[in-house]
Amino acid sequence: MSGESYTRWHNQPSDDDEDEAGEGGGGGGGRGGGVRLSGGGVTIVTSPSHHHHHRHLQHHQELTPGARARLLCVMVLVCLTCLMMGVLLGYYAGSAEGRGREFLLEEAAKVEQEAPPGGVLPSGDAGEEVEDEEKEEDRLASALLKELKPGMIKGYMRQLARTPKTLLADYLESAWKAQGLKTSSTSFKVNLSKPDPEQPNTLEVTYTDGHRELLNPLPQALHSSPFLAFSAAGLVTGTVVYGHYGRREDLVKLQALKIPLEGAILLLRHGKIHDGSKVHNAEQAGAVGVLLYPDPQDFAGVNGLYPNGTGLPRDGVMWRSLNTVPGDPATPFLPSLYHIYRAPGASKTLPRIPAQTISAEAAGRVQELMGGPEVPEGWQGGLDSFYRVGGAWIAGTGVANVTLAVSNIVYQEPVTNVHATLPAADNTKFVMLGCHYGSLYTEPAAGMAGLLAISEAVAKAFPSGTQRKVIFSAWAAGEYGMIGSTEFAQLYSPWVDSSMLAYLSLDEMLQGTGSLRVSASPLLHKTLREAAKRVAWPVGEAISVRDGWRLQGPVNNADVPFGTLASGSSYVSFAAQHGVPSAHFVVVGKEQSSTYDLRHTQYDSAESYTRLLDPEYKWTHMLASFVGVSALVLSESRLPPVDFREVSGSLYKGWHMFARAHSAALANSGYDFTGVLDAIGEEIEIMESTMTYLTNWYDDMPIFRGKGDEDAEGDTCGGGASSSLQEYRQIEERLQRVMSVKRGLLGPRGVGRTFTTHLMVGPDPEDPFEASQYPHAARAITLALAQKTPWESVHQELSYVLSALTAFRELFASDAVPDTFPIP
């Protein structure tokens, strides 16, 4: 259905309106006739009173045959004139912009008794309807792309770079108001972290003769000390041990080499897993502190080091957060409002040992002093020194020990999310596009600039508004651990659960150039494929993003590849805790890896982004266009493109991955898991047929026509209204199935469980940057293997999975669609 025709069926009167017209007319208290103009058409109401009717009959009996004939002709002419006026007025009102969409939607929602449909088109017309809808979607995408220019993104980046951090929320609100959007804000009082300006974090070497060497002096160009947000404060002294990336397997290897970790300070490389997970692992291994540095081998970039290339210079330092659980660490599962309970002291989710970020230059100096055996194979990095495991000092250096002093402080501060939207015909469902604003130190703000450019283009292309509501959101304190977006989702949890169709994240725009990486919920795969056909690939021959994405993928794909959502971006609160279909977009290097290695450092700026990464903003513009068109496909389509079989396929693949990874542990546990494992496998097999049926039902929606469309001499008023109402209800029913699918895979939510509630896929509890299949069950197995919890807890987590799948089958069984209520 086209955007205009969608609005027209929203503007048809409800059954209640028709009943009132038949009984009382308009504005006459039930007496007399009238003409009522209602959005898209004219209703002629003729309801004479009984007294008037009696006098008319008397007069009619006294007329001569000739007079009766003349009167009949006059009545026919009057009726034809009224009919023509109604057609003209209906056409004019239907083509005008701003037709009171929201009011008429409310009128349709008031209907209590549904009139029978005027008729259903034969199946042969469905193909023509689909073709017309595709043409309409092409037109809408073209309208947006015509308005979205690369220079808009560049201009917004320049403005964001010039705006002080404390004024960013005000700037965003004013920018959206200037675009003609309606703005609002949501504020929270949250815990944040920063270094103590009076006591900078230091790393010192103490020599046997008593003198000290400061290894991390503050570079002159920096205006604040580098730090790891939410690191514990403390002063620790000891020997240094090199632990590679700080993964569990790395520390297990050190223990196998008999390297003492108890009481040591671990020197770890950034990368591979979340920095917070590294510090957690070190703490569990008995370390007293952690030093994190960017190894030159991992941050080489392309075309050399900055300022000539995207590689990180040796004095580069990274600002990162150790918060592995999204949101304010003091209020897990609760929004950070005044008077809400706040956990005293350090959160249980945060590491309790001090950690500090240092440069490769400082790490190289530490490595030069370290003794011990040679590192295991594959652990050598890009520092100039020879890599040793440590645990002792090289003889003759005169080193006594190393002291790490971290003086980070935790403080409470109000933060504000800013939101903007256009008018919408349907406010019951919404699509959200979001990006964090602000940073721990500096950033190019390409994602926020892209969001502003998309909203401006949508406002220009659709001045009267969209069909479904589109919300643009700027999230505060994103780099501290997705705090703004998480607090929003926790406060407005019922609204998110019931009305949020999809979330599209622009948190990361470019990490390189050459290929595209999209991680998305299965329910969005079809939508994103459709959108990718309508946007041009920025380089090479004239092909679409869909073809460029497919051809530049890691393997020769028959179609575009999708990644699995984990964490590290604002989508996590919506996807992992509420099951909202979400997508995360990022352009990367040709080898599907990041080549822009200045991110989160003092060299990450709008100037670096423009000069070294995307001088003409081709790739940035392509990604913004892709996200913008994806939002339009969701908001303007009669039905958003959905293939429910993507869900069952994902669950099937994920279950087999889970089984391969954990079958040995389960078999050797001494606990009988055979029954629950077999039952889950059977439910997943059944789901394939259930989702196939549901997909066919979703796609084969009847196309309703009123009686007037079939018979020009029929009742053109009542049939058209009822058919439009029927179609609206058919659409709403199908959208409710989408919402039910997203909610049907969630488990219990509450204290004592991990942040995520999605049972089937989500961030790995041990490493949020990594996606995990059946994450709660996987975590229970890990804890049982470590003898921290009994194997019964694994059975409990698997039971949650089985319960959700069984409920899924009962709810969406083929004989229950569309009447999906278990009790008739």
N, C-alpha and C positions, 0 to 999 in steps of 0.2 A: 504494500500500500504506500502510495506517495505521502510525503509530508503533509500536503494540502488535504488529501482525502482522509488521512488519519485525523486531522483537526476537524474535518467536517463531521465524521461520525461521533467525535466527542461533542459536537455542537448540536446534535439532534436532541429533541425534548425527550424526557423520560416518560415511562408509562403513567406515572402519577400526573405529569403535566397534561397528558392526553385525557386522562379521566376528568381532571378539573375542567379542561376545555369543553368536554362533552356535557358536563353537568352544570357549569356555571358561567362559562365564557370568561372574558378578560375584563377586569375593572368594573363590572356591573353588578357585583354582589349576587351572581346567579341569575340575573335578568338581562334580557336583550342579547344581541349578537355583537360581534367585533372581529377585528383582525389583529393577530398577535405575531410580531416579528421575533423569532427566537434563533439568533445566531446564523444558522445556515439555511433557513427557509421560512415561508409564511404559512401560518395555519389560519384558515377561514372558519370562524365559529358562528354557527347560526342556531341559537337557542331561544326562540320566541317564548314569551310568557303564555300561560294558559288563556288569560283574558284576551290578549292580542290574537291568539290563535282562534278563539271563538268568533270574534268580530270578523276576522278574515274569512272564516267559513260562511258566515251570513252574507257577507258582501259577494263572495264567490257564487253563492246560489242565485243572487239577483242579477248577475251579468248575463247579457245576451250571448249567443254562440260566437258572433263576430268579435264582441269585446273580449270574450275569453281567449280567442285566438290571438288577438293583438296583445293581450296581457301575457300570454305564454311566450310570444316572440320577445317581448321586452325582458321577461325573466331570463330567457335563454341568453340574450345579449348581455345582460348584467352579469350572469354567471361566467360567460366567456371572458368578459372584461376583467372580472376579479381573478379569474384563473391566469390570464396573461400577466396581470400585475403581480400576482404571486410568483410566477416563474421568473420575471425580471428582477423583482426584489430579492428572491432567493439566490439568483445568479450573482447579483451585485454583492449581497452580504457574504456569500461563500467565497468570493474572490478577494474581499477586503482583508487587510492585515489587522491583527489585534482583535480577534473576534470574541473576547470574553471567555477564553478557553477554560480557565480555572473554575469560573462560575458554572459553566455547563458540565464540567466534570463532576462537580459537587451535586448538580441536579441528577446526573446519571446514577450517582452513588446512593441517592435517596430511594431509588426504586425498590419496592418490597415484593412486588409480584411481577414475574417475568411474562411478557406476552409471547405467544408462539412465534417462531421465526416466519418471515414472509416466504422464505423458500431458500433452497440451497442450490448453488450452481452445479451443473454436471462436472465431472472430474476433468473433462477436456479443457475447461477454461482455466484450470489451476496453473498450467504451464504459462499461459499468457500473463497471468497475474504475477508469477515469479519473474518473468522477463521484464515486465513493467517496473517491478520493484527494483530490480538490478539497475535499470536505466535511471531510476530516481536516485538510487544510492550513488551512482556515478556522478549525477548532477550535483548532489549535495557535497560529495568529496571535492569536486572541481571548484565549487563555490568557496569552500574553506581554503583549499590550496592556492586559490587566486589571491587571497588576502594574506596568507602566511608567507612572509619574506625573510630571507636570511638576515638582512639588515636590522629587522626588528629584534632578533635575538641578540645581535651584537650590541645594539643600543641599550637594551635592558641590562646586559652584563656590565656595560660601562657605568650605568647608573647605580647598580648594586655595589660595584667596587668602590664608588665614591661615597656611598652612604655609610655613616658610622653604624656599628653593630646595634647600638642602643636605639637607633632610629629606624631600623629595618622594618619592623612591624608597621610603623606609621607610613613608611614609603610604600609598602605593598598595598595597604588599604587605599592610599591616595591614587596609586596607579590603577587599581581596579575600578575605583569610582570614576576616574577619568575615562575609562573604557566604556562606562555606562552600566557596569555591573552593580548588583546589590551586594554589600559587604556585611560581614558579621565577624565576631571573634569569640574564642573560647579561651579562658585563662585558668591557670593552675599554679599552685604554690609547690615547688618541687625542690628536691635536694640536688645540688650541683657540686662540682669539685673544681678546685683550682690550686696552684702552688701558692705558698705563703710569700707575698712580695718582700717581706722582711727577712725571710730565711730561705734562700733558694736551695733547690735540690742539688746535692753535690755528690761526686764520686772522687775519692781521694786514695792515693797510694801512700802508705806509711812505710818508711825505710827504717832499717835497724839503727841507723845513726840519729833517728828522731825527726828528720825533715820530711815534709809532705809534698806531694805533687797533685795538683788539681787536674783531673782529666777531662772535665766537661765545663770549661769556662763558657760563659754566655757570649756568643758571637755579637760583635758590635751592631750588626744590622738588625738584630732581634730586639723587639720591645717588650717581650715577656719570656719567661723561662719555659723551655719545653717540659712537658709532663705527660703522665698517663692518668687520665681522669679516673677517679675513684680508687686510685692506689691507696693502700694503707700508709699512714705516716709511721716513721720509725727510723732508728739508727742501728745498723747492723754491721758487723765486722767479721771477716772470714777469708778463706781462700776462694778462688774463682774456678768454676768448672764449666767447660764449654758443652752445652747440651743440644746442639744443632737447632731444630725448630721447636723443641720443647714438647713434642708429641709424646704420648704415652710410650710408644714403641722406642722412641729415642732414649727416654729415661730408663726403660727396661734394659736397653743395650748397655748403658753406662753401668747399671747395677751388675750386669753379667760380667763386665770387665773389672769388677771389684773397685769401682771408683766411688768413694764415699760422698753421698749427696747430703747427708745429715749435717746441718750447720753450714753448708756451702752457699755461696752466691752464684747463681747460674747465669751464664752469658748465652743468650738465645737470639736467634735470627728472627726478624719479622717475616711473616708469610706462612702459607700452608694452612694454619688454623687461626682462630680468633686469639688475639693477644691475651684476653682474659682467661681463656682456656689454658694457655701456656703457664700463666702464673698460678692458676689452680693446680695444675699438674705438678709444678715445682713445689708448691706448698705441701701437697699430699706426699711427695717424695722426701720431705724433711728439710728442704732448702729454707734459708732464712731471708733471702732476697733475690731479685731478678733484675738483670740488665738486658734490655732489648735494643737491637741495632739493625739497620738495613745493610745487609751484606752486599758488596758491590756485584757479586755474581747474580743476585736476584734483582738488582735495580740498575741494570746497564742501559735500559731504554734503547732508543734507536738514534743513529747519527751522532753518537758520542754523548758526553755529559753536558749538562746545562752550563753555559747559556747557548751552546751550539746545538745540543740535542736534548732528548727527553730523559737521559740518564741522570741519576742523582749524584751530585758531587759528594766527596768524602766527608764534608762538614754538614751534610744534610741530616736533619733530625725529624722524626715523625711525631705528631701529636695524635694520640689514640685514646680510646676509652677501654677500661677493663670490665665494663658492665656487660655481662653476657645475657642478662634477662632484660628484654625491652621494658622501658618505662622507668618511673621513679623507683629506685631500689628500696626506698623507705615505705612504699605503699603497694606491695605486690597484690594484684587482683583488685585493687581499689583505685579510684581516681583521686588524684592529689588535691583535694579541696580542703578548705579550712575546717577544722574540727574532725577531720578524718584521722583515724588511728595511724600513727607513724611508728615503725619499729625503732626502738631505742638503739643507739650505738650503730655499729657497722651491720649492714644487711648480711644475712646468711648467704646470699648469692654472690657477694663480693669477696675477692681474695683478702686474706688477713696478713699477708707479708708485704713489705714495701717493694715497689718496682719502679724503675726509672728508664726513660728512653734516652739513648745516647747516639752519637754519630758513629759512622764506620771508622772515622779517624780515631775517636776515643777507644773503640773496641779493638782496633789494631794495636794501640799502645798496650792495652791489657793483655792481648794475645802474645805480644813480644815478651812479656814477663812470665807467662805461664809455662810450667814444666809438665811432667807427666808423660804418659805414652802418646804415640801418634794417634790421631783420630781414626775412627773406623772408615772403611772405604765409602766414598760418596759424601763424606762430611766436609771435605775441604771446600773453602769458599773463595771469595775474590780478594781477600785482604793480602797485603804484600808479605805478611809474616807467615811462617810455617805453623799450621794448625796443630795444636796439642790439646789433649783432653783437660789437662790442668789437675787441680787437687793439690798441687805443690808449686813452688816457684823455681825458676831456673837458678841453678847455683851461681853465685857471684853477682847477682843483681842487687842483693842487699834488701830485698823486699821483705817486710814483716807481715803485712796484711793489707787488705783493701777495705775501705769504709764507705758504705752507702748511706746517705742521709736524705730522707724524703720528708718534706714538711707540708704535704698537701693538706688542705682544709676542706671540709664539707660544710656547705652553707645553704640556706633556703632562699629561693628567689622566685618571684612570680614570672611565669612565661606565658606568652600569648600566641595562639594559633590564629591565623587570619584566613577567612573563607570568602568566596565570591561566587555568585551565580546569576544566571539570566532567568527571565520568566519561563515557565514550562506549562505545557498543556496537561501533563500528568505529573503530579507531585508525589504520587504514592510510591514510585520507584526512582532511584537515582544512581547515576554513575559518578564516581569521584576520581579526579586526577590530582595527585599530590606530590609535593617535594619538600624537603626540609630547607630551612633557611638559617643562615649563621653557621659558624664553625668554631672549632676549638682554637684555631689561630687564623688561618686564611684559606680561601678557596676561590675558584673562578666564578662560582654561582651559575654555571651553565644550565643546570637543571631548572633552577628558579627562573632564569631568563627565558628558557624554553616554555615553561608553564605560563608566564606572562604573555609571551608571544602567541601561544595557542588561544588563550582566553580572549586576547584582542581580536584575533582572526575570527573566532566564533562569534563574537559580538558584532563584527562588521558583516559577516556572511548571513547571520540570523538575527537581525535587529528586533524581530518580534518574539524571539525566544526559540527554545527547542521543544521537542515533543516530550521526552522524558527529561527530568531534571538532571543537569550537569553541574557538579560542584567542583570548584577549584580550591585547593587547600594548601596553605603554606604552614609547615610544621616547625615549631620551635624546638630547640635543644636536640636536634636529630643526631648530631655526632656524639652526644653523651650516651646514646643508647636508645634512639627512637622514642624519646620521652614524650614530646608533644602529641604525636599520632597515637601512642599507646594510651595516654591519659584520656584522649578524646574517645577512643574506642571503648574504654572502660566506663566512662561516664554515660555515653549514649548507646550502651550495649543493646537495649531492646530495639532501638531504631536501626542500628547497624544490622541486627539479625533479621528484621522484618522487611527492610526497604532497600538495602544496598545491593544493587545488581552486580557491580564490579568495581575494582580499584585498579588504577593504572599509575605506576610509579615512575617518576622522572628523577629520582635521587642521583642516579649516575648516568651521565650522558655519554661521554667518551673516555675510554681507557686506552685508546689507540685508534687506528683507522684501517679499514680493509674488510672487516667482516662484522656480522651482527650476531649478538647473543640475546635470546629472549627466554626467560624463565616464566612459566605461566601455568595456572590451574587448567586441568583438562577441559573444563567447561568453556574456557575462552579460546581454545585452539582454533575452532572453526571461524570465530569472529576475527581473530588476528590474521588468519590466512586470507579472508575476504578483504580486510583492510589493506594488507600488503600488496594486493593486486592493483590497488588504485594509487600507489605512490611510486615515484621513479627512483631507481638506484642512482646514487650520485656520481658514479664514475663509469668509464668504459662505454660499451654500446648501450643503446636505449632499451633497457629491460626494467622490469618492475622490481620493487623491493623483495617480493616473494621469490623471484628467480635469483636475484643477487644473494639473498640470504641463503637460499638452498645451495647455490653453486659454491659459495665461499665457506660452507660449513666444514666441520672437522672430517667428515667422510662424504662420499658421493651419494647424497640423499635423493630419494625419489621425490620427497617433499621436504618442507622446512623442518629443521630439528628444534625441539623445545627442551629447555632445561627444567629441572625440578626446583621449586621455590624452597629456600632455606630461611636465612635471616640476613641481617646487615642492612636492611632498608625499611622504609616506612610501611611497606605492604605487610610486614610480618604480623602486626597486631590484628589486621583484618583477616588475613588468610589463615594463620596458624591458630588463632583463638576463636574466630567467628566463622571460619569456612567460606569467607567471601571470595568468589573467583577473582584472582588478582594476576597482574603481569608486571614484570620488571624488565626494562629495556636498557641495553648498553652496547655501544660500538666498541669493538676490540681490534687487536692487530690481526693480520692475515692468518696467523697460526692459532687463532682463538685465545690468545693470551694478552695480558695487559702490557702495553709498551710505553705508556705514559707514567713513568715512575717518579713523578714529582708530587703526586697526590698526597695530601695530608702533611706536607712539609712546608718550610718557609719559602720554597720556590714555586709553590702552587698558586698561580694568580691568573687573572683574566688575560694579562699580557702574555704569559707563558703559554696558556691554552691557545690563544689566537696565533701567536707567532710560530710555535713549534708543533702544534697538533692539527689545527683546522683553520688555516689562514682565510679561506673563502667561506667558511661555515657551511660547506656542502654537507658534511656528515651530520653536523648538529641540526641543520635544517631538515635533512632527511628523517632523522629520528623524531624530531618534534612533529613533522608532518604525519609520520606513521602513527604516533600516539594520538594526535588530534583526529585523524580519520578513524582510528579504532574506537575512539569515544563516540564519534558520530554514528558509526554502524550500530553501536549499542543503544544510543539515544533515539535515533531517527527510524530505525527499522521497525516495520510492523511487528515482527518478532525477531529478537536478536538471534543470529545464527548459533545454534547449539547442536552438538552431537553428543548425546549422553553415552554413546558407546566409548567415547574417549575416557570416561570415568571408569567404566568396567575394565577397559584395556589397561589403564594405569594401575588399577588395583591388582589385576592379575599379574602384571609384570612385577610390581612391587612385592607381592606376596612370594613369588618365586625367588626374588633377590633376598628377601628376608629368610626364607627357608634354607637357601644355600649358605648364607652367612652364619646361621645359628643352629642348624640341624644337629651338628656334632655336640654342641654344648647341651642342647635339650636332651639328646639321646643319652648322654653320659651323666645327667643330673641325678639319676636315681628316682625321678618323679615321672609319673605316667602322663604324658601330654598327648597321647595318640588320639583320644576322643575329640578334644577341642581342636587339635590341628586338622583332623579330617573334616570336622564340621565346618571350619572356616574355609577350607579348600572347596567343599561342596557348595557353600553359599556363593563364593566368588565365581564358580562355574555357572551357577544359576543366574547370577547377575548379568552375564553377557546377554542372555535372551531377554531378560527383563528390560535392560537398557536399550536393546534393539527395538522392542515393542514401543518403549517410551519415546524413542527418537522418531519412529514412524508416526505415532500419534501426534507428537509435537509439530512435525512438518506438514502433516495432512490436515491442517485446520480447515474446516468448512468455510467457504466464502459465501456469506449471506447476502441475499438481495431481497428487498421489499417487494410486496405484491405489485407495486406500481412499476417496478423494473420489468416484471414479467408480463403485466397486462396494463397497457396505457389507460384503459378505462376503469381500472380498479381503484381501490382506496389508496391514493398515493401518500396520504398523511400517516396513517397508522402503521402500514407495513414497513416503510422506510425507517421510521424511528425504532421499531422493535428489532429490525435486522441489524441496525447500527449498534444497538444496545447488546444484542446477542454477540456481535463480533467483538465488542469491547470486553464482554465477559469471557469469551473464548481466549482472548489474548491474556487477560488477567489470570485465568486459570492456568495457562501454560507458564506464565512467569512465576506463579506460585509453585509450580513443579520444580522450576529451577531453584527457587529459594529453599524448597524442601530437600532437594538433593544436596545443596551446600551445607545445610544444617544436619542432615542425616548421618554425617560421618564424624560428628563431634562426640567427645567423651565427657565425663564429669569435669567440672571446673571448680577449683578451690584450692585453699592452702594445703600444702602437703604434696601436691602434684607439681609437675613442671609447668612452665608458663603456657605451653601449647596445649590445646585441647583437641586438635585434629588427630584422630586415631590412626589414620592410614599413612600420612606423609607430613613432614615438617622438619624444622631445624633439629639437627642432632643435639641431644642434651649435653653431650661432651664437647661438641664443637658447633656452635650456632651457624657458622658459615657453610657447613656441610649439610646437605639434605639427607634425611634418614627415612627409610621405609618402616612403617609401623613403629614410630619412635618411642612410644611409651613401653611397648613390649620389649624393644631392643634395650632400653635403659634398665628395665627390670632384670633382664638377663645379665647385663654387665654387673649390676649390684649383687646379684645372686652368686655370680662367679667369684666376686671379691668377698663373699660371705658377709656382706653387709645387710642383706635381707634374705628371707627364706625363698625357696623356689615356689612356694604357694603364691607369692606376689606376682610371679610370671603368669601363673594360671589365671590370676585375677585380671591382669592386663589383657591377656588373650580373650578372656570372657567379655570384656568391654567391646573388643573387636567383633566377636561373634554376635553379641547382642545387637550392635549397630547394623551388621549385615543382615541379620534375621529381620529386624524391623524394616530395613530397606526392602527386603523381598515382600514382606506383608503389605507394605504401603504402596509399592509400585508393581504389584503383580498384574499381569495382563488383564485379568478379569476385574480388576479394581480401578482401571483407568477408563474414563475420567473420574468416576465416583470412587475416590481413594479413601473413603472413610471405612474403617474396619467394622463399625457397627452401623447397619442400614438405618 
